[in-house]
Amino acid sequence: MQKLEVVGSNRLKGKIKIQGSKNASLPILAATLLSKKKIYLNNLPKVKDIETMLVLLSSLGSKIKRNGNKTIIDNSNQKKTFASYSLVKLMRGSFLVLGPLLAKFGKAKVSSPGGCSIGVRPVGIHLQALSKLGAKIKISQGYVVAEAPNGLKGAKIKFSKISVGATENLIIAACFANGETILSNCAIEPEIKDLVNFLNKIGCNIKWISERSIKILGVKNVLENQYSIMFDRIEAGTYLVAAALTEGNLKIYNVIPHIIKTEIRYLKKIGAKIKIDKNSIHIIGNKNIKNLNIKTAPYPGFPTDLQAQMMVLLCKASKNSLVKENIFENRFMHVAELNRMGAKITIKGNTANIEGNTNFTGAELMATDLRASVSLILAALSAKGKSIINRIYHLDRGYENIEKKLKSVGAKVRRLN
């Protein structure tokens, strides 16, 4: 099993190019199943979660070619509607194939994705909404079996709570529903906007009619086309935090700064100097880090996927800080490992109290999920001595060439087999 060795106390200086968005790529890849032709995608990140989704699409009959930064998905002979547990269990995003398969073929059998280390993430909200489009749904031996032999029918649907996955699944499914669908109380993450842009480019008819409401007019088929995936805002945020943490001087590019204005605002509050250009952000870390209280929230609030990274930075603040996690109920698993490195963090319910002025020291560590694993790397970068981070397969799910990127800006990082 691979590990990462990090020797800390180095300032990060230089430039980092940000990858394509993992969280935008997954629903867009699922949505390609609507097509019976070729779809050309640019800027797919080379990470494990994307590989998993491509394997799932291949198992459904998609023909896939990857050539550098371009991926060609040919669905001219895609006819299968069964997504097996062996593939869906690897990544919850795989459940997004349910909507397009049901819309395209009038039936689908997709494994329920099961548990998740950071929280329950129930799929009931997906199924309730699909049933309002006319799908007949039952659960059999761990599989969701959905049928709409006469096709899906447009409806007015208000989600009971804001859900990124359910919003994505329903947008895709409604593209082939007969008539008009209105979805309200939708998630509005930039990755959802990217999905809508992609679907419209291939011939769907989707309009935002208010901040959290979408109107979708069903179509019969979609066009052959190409699309470039947006940048990964969580990767961008991670490297911005890394610069702030190490008194670094980083320019990150291949970004759209206004999309991460909330994150930038918080980093300015803690004392980082930030200059924004059209497609890049220049950040200089400050030795004196100010304390901050943060609560995670659906976009445009502070992202839960950046909570662990920001917590590491707040350990170095001059005073105590609070982090309140409002999205997932089990997203403080990195705290025990940070405390082993010298942090003083206490948890009460969904709130973490973080004592400032932490001097991290190197340790052997265990990653528990994707964002927790990168938070441990950040702590190790600012620690005195050497750290070993185990189970970095979590890291490879969402970060492309992270050790190479960090080495290119002065970090002492290497992968061990």
N, C-alpha and C positions, 0 to 999 in steps of 0.2 A: 504493500500500500504506500502511495506516495505521500511525502511530507514536504513542508516548506520551512526552510531555515532562514531566519531574519536576524541580522545584526543591526541593532538600533543606533539612535543618536546621530543620524545624518540628515542634513537639510536636503530637501528635494528641489532641484533646479532644472528647468528646461521646458520642453514641449511634449504634450501627449495628445494623440489623435483619439477621439472618442468613437467607439464602435457603434454599429447599428443597434437599435433597441431590441432587446430580448422580449420585453413585454408587449411591444407592438408587433413583432414578427410572428409570435405564436397565433394570435387570432387571425392575422392576415394569411398565414399558411393554412389554417383551417378553412378560411373563406375561399381559398383557391379551389376547394372541392366543388363549389358551385359551377365551375367552368367545365366545358367539354373540350376545351382547346388548350393552347399553351399560354402560360403566364410567366413573364420574365420579372424576377425580383432582384433588385440591387441592394447592397448594404446589409444583407443578412449577417448577423454576428456568427463567428465560428466558436460556438459554445455548446456544451453538452445538451442543454434543453432543446436547442434547435435541431441537433442531430437526432434526438429522441422523436421529435415531431416529424422529421423527414422520414424516419424509419416507419412511423405509424402511417403516414401518407402512402409510402411504398407498399405497405401491407394491404392497403385499401385499393391498390391498383394504379396509383400515380407513378409516372415515369419521371425521375428526377436526375438532372445533370447540374453539377456545380463546376463553374469555371471561373476561378479567381473570385471577384466580387459579385459575379452574376450567377443566379440560380434559375434554371428553367424547369418549370413544372408542367408536364404534359398529362392532361386528364382525358384525352380522347378515348381511352379504353378503361377508364376508371368505373367499375361497376359494383364493387363490394361495399357492404353496409355494416360490417361486423368489426368492431374495434375491441380487441382482446384485452383481458385483464393484465396479461404479461407485459403489454406495452403501456396501457393507461396508468397502471400503478406507479410507473417510473416518474410521472410528472402530471400534476393536476390539470395543467393547461391542455392536456390531451382530450379532456372532456368537451372541449370546444368543437370537436368534429360532430357532435350530436346534431346541432342546429343545421349545418349545411347538408349532412347526409339525409336528414328527415325532409328538408325542403326539396332536395333534388330528386330523391327516389320515393318519397312517401313512406319510408320506413328506415329504421336504424336500430341496431343493438350495440350499445356501448357500455363497457364496464363502468360501474360506479367507481370513482377514483379513490375512495377509502380515506384513511386518516392523513393528517399532515402535522409535521412536528411543531409548527408555529400556531396552530389553531384548528378549530373544527371545520370551517369553510363548507357548510352544508350546500348541497346542490338542489335542495327543495325549491328554492326561489326560481331556478332555471326551469324546473319541471312544471311548476304551477303556471308560469308564464307561457310555456309552450302549449300547455293544455288549453289555454285561452285562445290560441291560434287554431285550435281544433284537433290537436294531437291526442290520441288515446295512449296513455302511458301506464305501464306496470313495471314493478321491480321483480325480477325472477333470478334467483341464484346469484345475486350480486351484480346483475346486469340491468341497465335501463333499456326496456323494450318499448319503442315508440312507433306508432303507426298513424298515417294520415293518407289512406288509400285514394281519397279524392282531392288530395293536396291541402295545404294549409290555407287558412282564411284570415284576412286582415281583421284586427280587433283593436280596441283601446285597452291598454295595459298600464297599470301603475304599479311599479315595483314596491313591495312592502318595505324594503330598505335599499339603500344604495349598494349595488353590487357590480363590481367591474366585470366579472366573468359572466353573470347573467345578462348584463347589458350587451356584451359582445355576442353571446350565443343568440339572443333574440334579434339583434340587428341583422345578423347573417341569415337566420331562418326567415325573417319577415321579407327579405329581398325577393323571395319566390312565392310569398303568400298572395293569394288572390285578393285584390283590392287594396285598401288603405289600412296601414297600421300606425297607431300613435303610441309611442312608448314615453312614459313620464316617470319622474324621479330616477332618471338615468345617472350612472356614473359619467363624469366628463373628463376623465384622465386624458392627457395628450395622446396616449396610445389608442384610445377609442376614437378620437378625432382622426388619427392616422388610418385606422380601419375604415372609417366612413369615407375618407378621401380615396382610399384604394378601391372600395366597392363602387363609388361613383365613377371612378376612372374606367372600370371594366363594364360600365353600362347600367348600374343600379340607379335607383332614384330615391335619394335620402336627403332630407333637409332638416336642419335644426330650426325649431319653431319657437323655442325659448331656451333659457340656460340649460335646463335639464330635461327638455322634451324634444323628441324626434318624430318626424313624419316620414313613413316609408311607403312608397307606392310599388306594389309588386311588379316584377318583370318576368318574362318567360325564359330568358337565357342571358348570358353575359358574353362579353367580347374578349378576344385575344388582346393583351396589352402588356405594358411594362410599368413597374412602379419602384420607387426608391424608398426604403424604410427610413423613418426618422432616427435621430440620434438617441442613444441610451442615456436618459436623464439621471438614472441612478448611478451609472458608472461615472458620469460627469460629476455628480455630487460627491461621490466617494473620493475622487482625486482632488476636488476642491477642499474637502475636509483634511485630506493628507497634507496638502500644502499649508493649511492653517495650523495644523498640529505640529509640524516640523520646522516652523518659521521659514517655510519654503518660498520659492519664487517660481510659480508654474504658469504656463500659458496652455490652456486646453482649447482645442479647436475641433471643428466639425460639430458645432453645437448651435442651437437657437436660444440665446440667453433669456429671452422673455418667458420661455416655457418654464424656466427654473427660477423665476423671480423671487418666490417665497424662500427658497434655499439661500439665494444670494443675499436677501435681506437679513436673514438670521446670521450668516457669516460676517456681514458688515457689523451687526450688533455686537458680536464677540470681539471685534477689533481688527479683522482682516481688511487689507486694502484691496479693492477690486475695481478693475477697469474693464468695461464691456465694449466690444466691437460687434460688428454685424454677425460674425460666425465664430467668435472666440471670446474667452474670458481670461483675463490676466489677474492672478491673485498673489499677494505677498502676505505671508503670515506674520502675526505680531507676537512678540515674546510675552506680552501681557494679555492673556485671554480673559474676557469678561464672562461672568456667569449669566445664565439664561434659563427661563422656564419654557418648555416646549410641550405641545400636545399634538399627537398625530391626528390627521383628519383626511377625509377624501379630498381629492384635488378640487380647488387650488390650495388646500391646507398643506401642512408639512407631511411629507410621505412617510408611511410606516417603513418602507424599504430603506430609508436613510436614518432611521431612529438609532440603530446600534452604532453606526459610524459616528453620529453626532454625540452620542453618549461618551465615547472615548475622548472626544475633544473637550467636553464639559468637565471631564475628570481633571483636566489641566487648568481649569478656570481658577480665578483668585478666590471665589466664594462658592457657596453651595448652589446647586441647580436642581430643578425638578424636570423629569420627563414623564409625561402621561401617555400611555399607549391605549388609543381608543379603537383600533381596528382589529387586532388579534389578541386573544386572551393568553397566549403562551409565548410572547415574543421578548422575554428577558433572559433567555437561556445563556446568553453570552456573559451575563453579569457575574456568575460564579467564577468563570475563567478570568475576567478582568480583575476581580477581587484577589485572585491568586497572584496576579502581577503587581498588586499593591494598591489597587483602587479601593475606595470605601463607599460602596453602593448598597443601600438597603431598599428592599421592595415591600410595599404595602399595597395589596390589591393590584391595580393597574398603573401604579405610580412608583417611579424610582427616584429616591433621594440620593443625590450625588455630591459627596464632599469634594471640594476643590483641592488644588495644590498637590495632586498625585504625582509621585515620581515612580513611573513604571519600571519594573525590573524584569529581565528576561525570564522565561519559564517554558516548560513543555505544556502544550495546550491542546484542547480537543474541540474541533469545530462541530457545531450541531445543526446548522442550516446555512443557506447561502449568505445572507447578510451578516449573520453572526461570525462566519468564517472571515469575512473581510474586515470586520471590526477588530478581530484579534491581530490581523496583519497590521492594521493602523496602530494599535497599541504597541506592537512589537517594534514598529518603525521609530517610535518615540521613546522606547525603553532603553535602559542601560543594560548592555550585555546581549546575549544570544537567546532567541526563542525558537522553539520547534513547534510547528502547528500541524497536528495530525488530522486525518480525514478531509483532506483538501479537495476531494471529489465534489464536495458541496460547492466549493469556490469555482470549479470548472463548469458548473451549471450555468453561470451567468457572466463570468469575466473572461474576456478574450486576451490571452497572452499577458496576464497580469504581472508575472515576475519579470518578463522582458520589458514591459512598459516602465515598471518601477526601477529596474536596473538602468534604463536609459536616462533617468533623471537623478541618478546618484544613490539609490537605495542598495543596500547589501542584502540581496535576496537570492536564494537558489533552491531548486527543486531537488529533493532527495528521493531515490527509489528504495 
